[in-house]
């Protein structure tokens, strides 16, 4: 599955690269050491930075959800701007080649950002462990973090096996067929 994972990261390289940037920025903010620099390495951490695990509750939460949230907030508007103009406004190359190319690129970059929303499985497991096993969060923190933690945990496994990329490809193809 590592080959499929790496292929999905290379296919969605704008989102994978930006995800790695957000992770490195989050590590810098939290004071976590970055072990291996580089965002698009050809290994199981492609599109991520290898870093030390956060030991405090909020730090683990921010490390697991913050970079993905930033990808979501930048990718969703790009995807909508491109997809709505292509699908519902009906922009075709015969209308304007420049606009058509722009909307295709917006859709591609938006989807690539949305395919790279979830963290590494290790970060998701660390968040679950810190929040619920070690209980380094107070009750209110665990209550508020429960749903995002479960979504992050499940999504990390979906991204590990390239399911997110496959679902987006199926969605785009079925939308235009």
C-alpha positions in Angstrom: 0.0 0.0 0.0 3.0 2.3 0.4 3.3 2.6 -3.4 -0.3 3.6 -3.8 0.0 6.1 -1.0 3.1 7.7 -2.5 1.5 7.7 -6.0 -1.5 9.5 -4.4 0.7 12.1 -2.8 2.6 12.7 -6.0 -0.7 13.1 -7.9 -1.8 15.6 -5.4 1.5 17.3 -4.9 0.3 20.9 -4.4 -1.9 19.8 -1.4 0.8 17.4 -0.1 3.5 20.1 -0.2 1.3 22.7 1.5 0.2 20.2 4.1 3.9 19.6 4.9 4.4 23.3 5.2 1.5 23.7 7.6 2.9 20.8 9.7 6.3 22.3 9.9 4.9 25.7 10.8 2.8 24.0 13.5 5.9 22.2 14.8 7.7 25.5 15.0 4.8 27.1 16.9 4.6 24.2 19.4 8.4 23.8 19.7 8.4 20.3 18.4 11.6 19.1 16.7 11.4 18.4 13.0 13.5 15.2 12.4 13.6 15.0 8.6 13.1 18.1 6.6 11.4 17.9 3.2 7.8 17.6 2.3 7.7 15.2 -0.7 10.0 12.4 0.3 9.4 9.1 -1.3 8.5 7.2 1.9 5.5 6.5 4.1 5.6 10.1 5.4 5.3 11.7 1.9 3.5 15.0 2.2 4.2 15.3 5.9 7.2 16.2 8.1 8.7 13.8 10.5 8.6 15.3 14.0 8.5 14.5 17.6 5.2 13.7 19.2 3.4 16.3 21.2 3.1 15.4 24.9 0.4 17.8 26.1 -3.3 17.7 25.3 -3.8 20.9 23.3 -0.4 20.4 21.5 -1.4 17.0 20.3 -4.8 18.3 19.2 -3.3 21.2 17.3 -0.7 19.0 15.7 -3.3 16.5 14.5 -6.0 18.9 13.4 -4.4 22.3 12.7 -2.5 21.6 9.4 -5.5 19.7 8.0 -7.8 22.6 9.0 -5.6 25.0 7.1 -5.7 22.8 4.0 -9.5 22.5 4.3 -9.9 26.3 4.6 -7.7 27.0 1.6 -8.8 24.0 -0.6 -12.6 24.2 -0.2 -13.0 27.7 -1.7 -10.6 26.9 -4.6 -12.5 23.7 -5.3 -15.9 25.4 -5.2 -14.7 28.3 -7.4 -13.4 25.9 -10.1 -16.1 23.2 -9.9 -19.1 25.5 -9.8 -17.9 27.4 -12.9 -17.1 24.2 -14.8 -20.1 22.1 -13.8 -23.0 24.5 -13.1 -22.0 27.6 -15.1 -20.9 25.5 -18.0 -17.6 27.2 -18.9 -16.1 25.3 -21.9 -12.9 25.9 -23.9 -15.0 27.4 -26.6 -16.2 30.1 -24.2 -12.8 31.2 -23.1 -9.7 29.0 -23.1 -8.0 31.1 -20.3 -11.0 30.9 -18.0 -11.5 27.2 -18.7 -7.8 26.5 -17.8 -8.1 28.6 -14.7 -11.1 26.8 -13.4 -9.6 23.4 -14.2 -6.5 24.4 -12.2 -8.6 25.7 -9.3 -10.5 22.5 -9.2 -7.3 20.4 -9.3 -5.5 22.4 -6.6 -8.6 22.5 -4.5 -9.1 18.7 -4.7 -5.4 18.2 -4.0 -5.6 20.3 -0.9 -8.8 18.4 0.2 -7.1 15.0 -0.4 -4.4 16.0 2.1 -6.5 17.0 5.1 -5.7 14.2 7.5 -2.5 13.6 9.6 -0.2 10.7 9.8 -1.7 7.7 11.6 1.0 8.2 14.4 -0.3 11.8 15.0 -3.9 10.6 15.2 -3.0 7.8 17.5 -0.9 10.2 19.7 -3.9 12.6 19.9 -6.2 9.7 21.0 -3.6 8.4 23.5 -2.9 11.8 25.0 -6.5 12.9 25.3 -8.3 9.7 26.2 -5.8 7.1 27.5 -3.4 9.3 29.4 -6.1 11.9 30.1 -3.8 14.9 29.8 -6.8 17.0 28.8 -9.5 18.0 31.3 -13.1 16.7 30.9 -14.3 19.7 28.9 -11.3 19.4 26.5 -11.9 15.7 26.0 -15.6 16.3 25.4 -14.9 19.0 22.8 -12.1 17.0 21.1 -14.0 13.7 20.9 -15.6 14.1 17.5 -12.6 15.8 15.8 -10.4 13.1 17.3 -12.5 10.3 15.9 -12.8 12.0 12.5 -9.0 12.5 12.4 -8.3 9.0 13.5 -10.6 7.5 10.8 -9.4 9.9 8.1 -5.7 9.2 8.8 -6.3 5.5 7.9 -8.4 6.5 4.9 -5.5 8.7 3.7 -2.9 6.1 4.4 -4.6 3.7 2.0 -5.3 6.5 -0.6 -9.1 6.2 -0.2 -9.5 10.0 -0.1 -7.9 10.4 -3.5 -9.9 7.5 -5.0 -13.1 9.0 -3.7 -12.4 12.4 -5.1 -11.5 11.0 -8.5 -14.7 9.0 -8.5 -16.7 12.1 -7.5 -15.1 14.3 -10.2 -15.6 11.7 -12.9 -19.2 11.0 -12.0 -20.0 14.7 -11.8 -19.0 15.3 -15.4 -20.3 12.1 -16.9 
